[in-house]
Amino acid sequence: MISVVVPIFNAEAYLRRALDSILSQTCKDWEAILVDDGSTDSSGHIAQEYAQRDTRFKVIHKQNSGQSDARNLGMQHIAGEFLLFLDADDFLHPQLITLCMEAMQRDGSDMVCFTYDRSYRTMALVKQFLHLDAPKPHYKFYKEPPYITTDDIFLYATEHSHPKGIKERWAVKHCQAWRCMYKTYAVRDIKFIPGIIYEDFPWWSEVLLRVGRCTILNLPLYFYSPNPSSDILSTSQEHKIESLRKAIEAAKSVYADAPAQKRKTWERHFLAPFEQKLRKKEARL
């Protein structure tokens, strides 16, 4: 029913935790496509170890070419009706797949949005600064979680951290690919742009045009771990700026022929914050 795509590059310190969180899902009807993007540490061996223990894990080894290529390749091999992304240094709430699948089947949605555990991220940053082990998560389990369903995701999706004119409680903040579960048919042929960071922005922008009905679960179902060696934290300022320029231009081209109202809403809630971010980065050089 569900395919989880996990791009992996030199994640040996985190990978077991990520894969164990898939094994711990209350829903067992999943496959995990582990794309080893030319790791030079033991990540590829760890992936193979899990595949030998459980055939639901499928491993693809490739030469290093970045997270976008790894995700694109992973999507070519999925068999599930639903699609989920998991970064190798993060992990999942045990109920994530169950809650999202139930919502999709109940509401007939193309996409279910959730959020990440912000308190865990804060604790992880503090412990990282103090050179302590990562904190252990405390899971809250949900029987009948609150939700809303919309046929116009543009009314709720935004890149603003503190959005105005959007219901704060239900705002779908930021455009990371991992913050939603998708109907595979709706997004499978949307490609991530190779060779850049901020690749989620143009991808997500096109997703918004593809989905019809969307369910919003305001639940912290994803655990994001700050990783100093991640692309966004370890790359040069020049590469960040060039990547952001390419991402913005690619996203603009997607919306060139979009319906006027959707284009205006997207420009206000997504394009404007990214263009502002670009101007700030350029000013610092």
Secondary structure, DSSP 4 states (H G I P E B T S, - for coil): -EEEEEEESS-TTTHHHHHHHHHT-S---EEEEEEEES-SSSHHHHHHHHHHH-TTEEEEEE----HHHHHHHHHHT---SEEEE--TT-EE-TTHHHHHHHHHHHHT-SEEEEEE-HHHHHHHHHHHHTT-PPPPP-PPP-SS---EEES-GGGTEES-SS-SSS-GGG-EES--GGGEEEEHHHHTTPPPPTT-SSTHHHHHHHHHHH--SEEEEEEEEEE----TTSHHHHS-HHHHHHHHHHHHHHHHHHTTTS-HHHHHHHIIIIIHHHHHHHHHHHHH-
